[in-house]
Amino acid sequence: MIYSDILSSLTEENRLRTIPSGLGGIDLISNDYMSLGARYSEFLSEFSDNYGNAPMSASASRLLQRYQKDHLALETMLADLYHKNILLLNSGYHANTGALSSLSVPGTLIVSDKLIHASMIDGIRLGHGDTARFAHNDMGMLRKILQKKASLYKIVVVAVESVYSMDGDIAPLRELVEIKKDYPNVMLYLDEAHAFGVFGENGLGVAEELDLLSDIDILIVTLGKAAAGYGAFIATSEALHSYFINCARSFIFSTALPPYLIAWDKLMIEKLVGMKEERKYLRESSAWFRKEIEAITGRPCQSRSQIIPLHAGSATRAIEMASRLREAGIDVLPIRRPTVAEGTERLRLSLSAGLKKEDLCKVLYEVKAAVGHDSPTA
Ligand SMILES: Cc1ncc(COP(=O)(O)O)c(C=O)c1O
């Protein structure tokens, strides 16, 4: 049977995915960057006092939903923060597939970084426009593509992430904005999934940090990471907001998120905006940790964020290193193909504001021991 053959070859190549269990050590896996999710019980009484009667189900897609109060309240709050029009979607996956597929119509070109997230890739694949890709963060290559092709299309969308989910490095956003300004038909599409909550004065992301929010045409944020909730939003112009309501199929044809959950998202974002001290701490501890990892591996670390890759060189080695660290009480998982390219298998160390210096020292001690074992990174 074709499916069992596929499973067998995944097993042979050490790429079979399973749902992890038995985790409970120092958390370097989840995307709860501000450790807000880990503190959820602190907020339960405030939540139930203020929002406890919001419905558990939207009972319809947003366009047919009778009870809009909580969705509108969150959209209004975010619109005030971003000075943009906001549209909630059911997840980051829905946001990227809905937005990119609807933007990609005949007469458009979507130019994307080669390392964008699977949800963006899937959105582009669902579209009907033309596509091109540039090597990761290679602005020279992007410029060449635009010089050659931009004039052939009505609209060109350049799609990137701010903090890349597997490498923790950051797109050269200032340069991207400069490039965009050379072309009247180029729009910038920025996924801030891993930057929201962590970067910027109010935690709005890298675009806020660099004072470039007004230069981003379509900004995507998911709420299941630092925001310790669930869902996503698109921040954009009035015209594109209306366009997505009418043309983004993942928005139109799926039941809206439960108002109860949306109310929780709103409370969490209110907390997140004020977490300036935690943001500072995470930035500092991540910078220190990256240097320590560089010292251990003897290689420069390309990360500029709280996501720090520890390269293993092969799937087998990544699995070995991860299980060794888990035995030592550190929750990490191997990242393999197709999430990352062959030969770049790794552990993805995801730091959060709740990790104290002594936790990080223990992690480094165990990483050193794991890397020391016959490792290509040593
Ligand atoms: C860059 C990026 N965009 C979008 C998503 C999808 O977001 P969600 O988990 O809300 O579907 C992810 C999730 O891992 C991501 O890393």
The ligand as a Gaussian input file, in Angstrom:
#p B3LYP/6-31G(d) Opt

LIG

0 1
 C        6.208000      31.888000      10.700000
 C        4.945000      31.177000      11.026000
 N        3.809000      31.576000      10.446000
 C        2.642000      30.959000      10.695000
 C        2.567000      29.898000      11.563000
 C        1.254000      29.207000      11.788000
 O        0.624000      29.773000      12.874000
 P       -0.486000      28.946000      13.668000
 O        0.232000      27.996000      14.542000
 O       -1.256000      29.995000      14.397000
 O       -1.305000      28.235000      12.631000
 C        3.710000      29.469000      12.221000
 C        3.608000      28.336000      13.184000
 O        4.467000      27.630000      13.505000
 C        4.940000      30.107000      11.935000
 O        6.066000      29.694000      12.513000

